[in-house]
Amino acid sequence: MRPPAPRTPADTGTDPVLVLGAGPVGQTAALLLARRGVPVLVVDSRPERDAVGSKAICQQRDVLDVWDWLGGGRIIEEGLTWDTARTFYRDHELFSVRLPDPGASSLPSFVNISQSRTEEVLDELLAEAGVRTSWGHEVTGIEQDADGVTVECVTPRGTVRLRGTHALACLGAHGGVVRRDLGLDFSGTSFDDRFLICDIRADLGDWTRERRFYFDPEWNPGRQVLIHPCPDSVFRIDWQVPSDFDLAAEESSGRLDARIRQIIGDTPYEIVWHSVYRFHTRVTDRMRAGRVLLAGDNAHLVAPFGARGLNSGVQDAENAAWKLAYVRDGWAGEDLLESYHTERHAAALENADVTSATMRFLVPRDDVEHERRVSVLERAVTDAAAHPDVDSGRLAEPFWYTDSALTTACPERPFGGRPPRGLAPAPCPGVILPDAPVSVPGRPELARLRPLLREGLTLLLGEGAERSTVHAVAKGATRAPVTTLHLDEIDTTGALRRALEPLPGQVWLVRPDAHVAAVVPGEDADAVRVAVRTALGHPAADTVPA
């Protein structure tokens, strides 16, 4: 979809939010802030955009949804859509997983597209939104006071000091200067084995719609190979290799060509890009320190199996952006910013837990773990009951803010815990709301639900709930934008009602990042008011500022 122009800031004389780092996480955060009327300045140490290699390629539906709202539908259109994850052990296919769609979204579950192309599209959107990126600005220090943040940068013209109301640090794994100046820890573990990543262009036929994961293939015994399709007949191949792997020697000896030939046979190919990585699992102890928020790889590093790196970084950006905008507009207090840390730090720890379990299966640390891995894989060849124990990476999914201070629990709709691989949790407070086709009176440009949700707080009413009463209560609880709609009036296909199964008179309160904040009885005005106040980080007893 094509979004309207960014909202004009309420006070154009205020300092901007400083976004440190112009990777896709920083780009997304800057666009989201601009869309909400927040002045933004982006800085990056590089002299210009460097489009090198595929890097992060696998983008999940809810991340695509954010970019689509910002006008980045080209990422979806150009990306290669896949919907099946196939897992093999030696020459046996163990199982395949079809990706879930609990609602009826028009967006694909995943697309593969190079990070470089994603950055190009987001750069174009930043230019259209009037957001300036200052290249050649290396962050060398950061300090803050009661009124704002000062960032020191070294530039080709000398040292400059930039002032902002807040800073969002998206400097990636090497952005230790921010963590250092804020006194933050970044402990974790590193894995001895390395991974050779190679993009090749070739015609591999039916492989274009599926991700393939091979355990112990004869052409990489004792280790793994992962193959992802990308646009323009490019395939990304990841080989797990020993810690002493030498890429230059591999190329000069012809062993790299032999590796590729073992997978694709005599098919002609060309190498587009290759690199070697060692993976780490690290999470900072704080993702918010006063007026500074950390996002993406600057705050957390995980192994790429499951595509939880960039996807979680974009979810950091969305969580941070609406909260920063609401605090700057006076619609919420500092407690809302603290919820950024509690929510996204919990998400980072979840991702670290999931990917660390995967890495322990891929790279056993001792004989016990190795024996368990072999036992699981051998059993999985003939026993489907062993399939859940085969860990090739649980694919990226939105985090569930069920324990957040912003979430009002609903006894009738408890969170059932992490669902089995390939499934999404049933909608309940804390879970992201499924997308679905909608038709909204007076809004012909809206074809699905998610773009509407991002405009503010949204109350979706079950049959029998009194819209005018519920809306008045919600508007009396906050000065933030509120939209109130009956499900039976907007849910043209019934997909949303089938996913939610709303009770008569029930009200579903949804946050600007599409997560359900509460499910309450519509006739209980106090419950509605408290849920709205809670969703914005206010103590329920507080009065609404004039």
N, C-alpha and C positions, 0 to 999 in steps of 0.2 A: 504494500500500500504506500501511497505518497502522503507524508504527514503535513499538517499545516506548518507555517513558519514558527520558529521558536518564539515563546512568549517574551514580550518586552520586560526587562527587569523593572520591578517596582521602584527601585532607586538606582538609577544609572551611575550615581556618584560613588557607590560603595566599591570597596576593593573586591577583586574576583576571588573565586576559588582557584588555587594553583593546582594543576594536575601535572605531576612529575612523571614523565615517561609517556612517549607517543606510540607505544605498542597497542595492540587491539583492546586491552583492558583500559588503558588511559584514554584512547580514542572514544571508546564506548561511554566511559564516564563523562567525558567532556560533552559529547553529544546529548546525553541524558540530562545533564545539568543545563545546557543551553536550551533544550526543549522545555524545561521547567522555568525558564526565565532567569537563570543564574549566570552572571558574567563569569567567563572562564579564560584562563591563560594556560596553555600547554607548553611545557619545556622538555627538551630532549637533548642528550649530549652529542648525538650524531650530527654531522654536518648536513645531512639530508636523508631522505628515506632510502634504505638499502634493501631492495627486494631480492633476498638471497635464500634459495631453498624453500622447501615446502613447510618445514617446521610443524606447527600445530595444524592438523588438517581436518579433524573430525569434529563437526559442530552439531550440537544436540538441538532438538526442536525448540525448547524453551529459550535458548540463546538466539536461534534464528528468529524467533518471535520478537525479541528485543530489537534486533537489527532491522527487521521488517517495519516495526513501528517508527523507527528512525529514518526510514526511507531506503534502507539497504536491501530491498528485495532482490537486487541483482545477485547478491551472494547466494540466495536460494536458487535463483534461475540458472546461474552458471555452475553451481556446485553439482557434483555427481550424487544422485540419490541412491542410497542402499537401505535395505530393510531386513537383511538376514545376516546373522553372525554364525559361521560354521566353525566347528572345532574338530580337529583330527589328532589321533595318536598314531604315530608311525604311518602305516598305510590304511588305517581304519578311520572312517568318519564316526565320531562319537555321538554328536547331536548338532542340531542347529536351533537358533533362537530367533523367532520373529519378534520385532520390536513393538511395544505396546502403544495403544492409542485409546485411553480411557474415555475421551470425548469424541469429537468428530472434527479434529483440526484439519485445515487445508494444507498445513505445512508438513513436510516429511519428517520422519523420526530423526534422521541424521542426514547431513550432506557432507561430502568430502570436498574440500577446496583448500588450496594452499593459503597459509597465513599471509603470504606476500600479497596475494590478490585481495584478500579480505581487507588488509591495511590500505590498499589503493582505493577501494570503494569507500572506506570510512574516511579517508583523507578528502575525497571529493565531497562527502557530506559535511565535513567540518568546514570546508571552504564555503559551501552554500549557506551554512548557518552563521558565517561570519566569525568563526572561532579561529584565533591565531595560534599557530604553533611556532615557538621560538626554537629553531634548531641551533646546534652548537652551544648549548647551555648545559654544562656539566654541573650537577648539583654537588656542592662541596660542604654544605652545612645547612642546618635548619634549627631555628629557635622560635619560641612562641611566648606570647604574653596574654594578658586578660582580653585583649582586643583583636588579636590576629596572629598571623604566622609570617616570619621573615625567612626567605630561602636565599642562600648565597650561591651564586653560580659563576663559574669561570667560563668566559666566552673569548672568541678571537679578539675582541676589542677590550678585554680586561675583565675584572671582577664586577659583577652587578649584584644588587640586593633587591629581591622582588618581595612585594607585600601582598598578602591575601588574607581574607577572613578565616580561611581554612586551607589545608593542603591534603590532597589525596595522592599518596605515594604509590606509583605503579612502575617502579624502576626495575622490576624484574629481579632475578636471582642475585645480580651483582650490585643491587642498590643498598649495600650495607651501610652507607653513610647515614641514611635516615635512621636505621635501626640503632646505629652507634650513638648518634646524637640524642636519641630518645631513650637510650639505656635499655633497649629491648634484646632479649635472647632469641637465638635462631638455631637452637640445638636440634639434633636429629641423627640420622644414619645415612651412610653411603654404601652402595652395593659394589662388590669387587668386580663382578662381570660387567662387561661393556656391551654396547649395542651398536651395530653397524646399520646405518640408515641409508638407503639408496633409492632414489627416484629413477625409474626407467620408463621410457616410452615404448610401448609394444602393443600389438593386437592380441589380447588374451581372451577374446570371445565372451563366454558366459560369466567370467569372473567380474564383470563390471557392476553387478548388483549386490555383491556380497563381500563381507570381510571374512578372511580365512586365517585361522590360527592353527599352527602345527606344533604339536609336542613331539620332540625326539624324532623328527623325520630322518630318513637315512642320509639325507644330504646336510644334516646338522645334528648329528647324534648327541644325545644327552642335553641338548639345548632346544631353543624355540625359534620359530620363524613366524612372523605376522605379515600378512599381505592386505593392503588397502587399495581399492581403486580410486582414482582421482580423475578430474576432467582431462580432456584432450589425450585420451589413451595413455595416461601416466599411471603407473602403479608404484605405490610406496611399499618397499620391502624392508622389514626390520629383522636382522639376525642377532640373536644373542651370541656373543663371542667372548673368548677368555680375556682376562684383565690385561694380558701382554699383547693384545692384538695390535698389529702394525698395518695401517691402511696403505701406506706407501709401498711396503713390501708386497702386500696383497695384490696391488695393481700391477707392479712391475713384473711379478712372477706369473701373472695370468690367472692367479687363483680367484680373483674377484669375478672375472668372466666365467670361470668354472662354477662358482657359486650361483650365478644368475642362470646359467645354462641348466643346472640341476633342477631348477624350478620351471623354466619356460621352454626347455628343449631347444630346438633349432630355430625358433621364432626370431626374426630380426628385432633388434632393440637398440636404443641409445640411452646412455646415462645422462640424466638431466642434472642431478645433484647428488652428492653423498657426503656423509659425515659420520663421526663416531662420538657417542655420548656415554657418560657414566651417570646413572640415575641416583637421586637422593630423595630422602623423605625428611623434610624439616618444616616446622611450624613455629612462628613467632609466639611469644607468650602473650602479647597484646596486639590487637589489630586497630585499637584506638588509643592514642595518647593525647589527651586534651583536644586540640583543634586539628590534629593530624590523624588521618586514617590510612591504613596500609591495605593494599589490594593486590590480588594476583600473586605472581611469583615473588614479589617483594615481601609477602606475608607467609607464603606456604609453597613448598615444593613437593611434588609427588611423581612417582613413576607414571609414564604415559599410558599404561595398559588400562583401558577403560575410558580414555579421553577425558580425564577429570581435571586437567590443568587449565587450559584456556577457558573451558566451559565454566568452571567454578570461578575463574577470575572475572568473567562477564557478569556472573551472578553477584559477585562482590560489588562490581560497579553499579549494578542496578539498585542493590540494597543501599549503598552509600548515597547515590545521587538523589533519590526521593527524600531521604532523611535530611541530607544537607539542605536541600531546597526548602523543606518544611521548617527547619530550624531558622534559616535565614529569613523566611517570610513571617516568622513569629507565630506559626501554627503549631509549633511544638517546642519543647525545651531541650536542654542538654541531655536529659535521660534518653531521648530518642537516639542521639548519637551513640550513647553507651550501648544501646541495643544492637548497633552495628557490630560492635565487638562480640557481644554474647552470641548473636545469631551466626555470624560468619566464622567466628573462631570455632564454634561447634561444628559448622560445616567442614572447616579445614581439618579438624581432628577426625571427623567421619571419613573424609577422603583419605587421610593418612592411614587410618585403620584398614580401609578397604584395599588400598593399593599395596600396603605393606604385607597384608595376607597374600595378595597375588604374587608379590615378589618372593615371599618365602616359599611359595609353591614353585615358582619359576627357578629360583636360585636357592635351593635348600642350604641351610647354614650348617647342618651336621648330619650324621648318618641316620638319626631318627627321622628327621624331616625328609631326607632323601628316600628312605624306605617307605615312608607314608606316601610320598608322591608316586613312586613306582607302583605301589599297591593300588592306589586309587585309579591310576590310568589303566592298569591291567584289568581291574574289575569293570571299569566303565565300558570296555569293549563289548561285554555281553550282558551287563547288568545296569539297566537304566536308573536304578536306585542310587548308583554311585555318581551319576552325572552332576548333581548339585555340588559335589566335592571337588570337581575338576575346575580349577580356578585359572581362567585365561583372562580375567579382568572383568569386573562388573561394570557395565557401560554407564557413562555419566547420566545423572538424574538430578533434578532439583532437590535441595535439602528440605527437610521437613521441620518447620519451626514450632513443633508441638510443645516444646518446653520453654518457649520464649515468654518473657514478661509481657510481650505485646499480644499474646494469644490467650483468648478466653476459652477454657476447656468446655466441652459439651459432653455430659455423661452419656447421652444417647448415641454419641458418635465418637468413641474413643479411637485413638491411633493404635493400629494393630501391630506396630513395629515394622522393621525392615521387611518388605515383601520378598518372595522368591525372585531369583534372577529372571529378568524379562517381564516382570509385572510391575504395575504402579499401585501405590496404596489407595484405598478407598478415600474419597474426599471427606475431609473432616478438618476442624480447626488446626492450623499450622501447615497444611498440605496445599500445594499450588492447585488452583482451580483448573479443571480441564477446559480446553478451548472448545468452542462449538459455533456453528452458524447462528447468526441472530439477525433480526430486523427490528430496528429501533425507530419509533415514530419521530419524524423530523430529522433523522440522521441517515440519509440514503447512502452515505459513503461508508458506513459501517456494515461489513458483511460477516464479521465474526466477533466474538466476545472480548478477546484479550485487549485490542486497542482501546475499547471503552474503559476497561478496568484501570488502565494506566493513567487516566485523566484525574483520578482522585480516589476517595473512598467510594465504594459501590455497595449498595444494599440490594440484594436480590430476594424478592418476596415470594413465598409459597402461596398457594391458593387460600384466599380468605384473609390475608393480611391487609390491613388498611394502609394504602400507600401514603396518603397525605399525613396521617398521624405519625407513621414511622419516620417519614422524611423530616417533619417538623422537630421531632425529638433529636434526630441525628444532627440537624442543622443547629439546634440549640446547644449541642455538645462540643462543636468545633467551628472555627472559621475556615477550615480547609474545604476544598470542593467536595461536594457530596452528590451522588446520583442514586436515585431510588427507582427501581423498575420491577414489575411483576414478571416472573419467569414465564408464565403462560402467554404473555403478550409479546415477548421477544424471542422465545425459543421456538423457531419456526419448524424445526425438524423433530423436536422432542428429545434430541441427543443430550442436551444439558440436563433436563429433568430425569432422564434415565440414569445419567451418571451420578446426580446428586440425591435422587429419591427424596425430595423435600417433603416434610410433613405439613399438613394444613396449618397456615398461620405462621410458619417458620420464616425467619429472616437470616440470610447468609451475608455476613459483613466481609468484604474483600478489600485487601490493602492495595496500594498503587503498584505493587510488584506482583499482583495476581495471587498472592497467598491468602487463604481463608484466615481471617482474624477471629471470627466467632460465628456460632450458629445459636440463635436465641429465639425465644417466643416473641412474635411481633406485638402481642398484646401487652407485654411487660415493658413499659416505657423505661423503667429504671434499668432493666437489663440491657436494652438497646443503648441507652446513654452511657452506661459504664463500659460496654464493649467498645464503643467509639472512642471514649477517652483512653481506654487501655491500649487500643491499637496505635495510638499516637504517643504512647509513653507518658501520659498524664496520670497522676494519682486520681482515682475516680471521684474523690471528694472535691477536687479543685473546681473553681468556677471558670467559665470561659472568659478570656480577656475581651474587652470591648473592641 
